[in-house]
Amino acid sequence: MAKLKPLLPWPTLALANIAFQGAMLAVEAQQVIGLRLTKLAQGGPGGQKEATLMVSEKLDTLVESGQLMMQAALGGKEDLGAGEVMQLYRRKVRANRRRLAGA
């Protein structure tokens, strides 16, 4: 008798976890976008500083995520470190939310 294939295309819940983490990232990022738009709309030196900080943070995080993916690829990980990259972005977004909400 042939062995049955699993109903789901992944053997563990890793893909489901990545999907959930992605959904959480989207929700958290929307909160940061709202807080940032408020800060930018107020203008002045605080708005200019926030715009500059936003761009530099995005570039720094892009480089850091690229390094994580390269390390994963060189280490033979098939998912290219997707979980680690997701954690990195969520950590950065949470830090921005805390910073902007406390301002």
Long-range contacts (C-beta under 8 A, 24 or more apart in sequence): 14-79, 14-83, 17-83, 18-79, 18-82, 18-83, 18-86, 21-83, 21-86, 21-87, 21-90, 22-86, 24-90, 25-86, 25-89, 25-90, 25-93, 28-90, 28-93, 28-94, 28-97, 29-93, 31-97, 32-93, 32-96, 32-97, 32-100, 35-96, 35-97, 35-100, 35-101, 36-96, 36-100, 39-100, 39-103, 46-103, 57-92, 57-96, 61-88, 61-89, 61-92, 64-88, 65-89
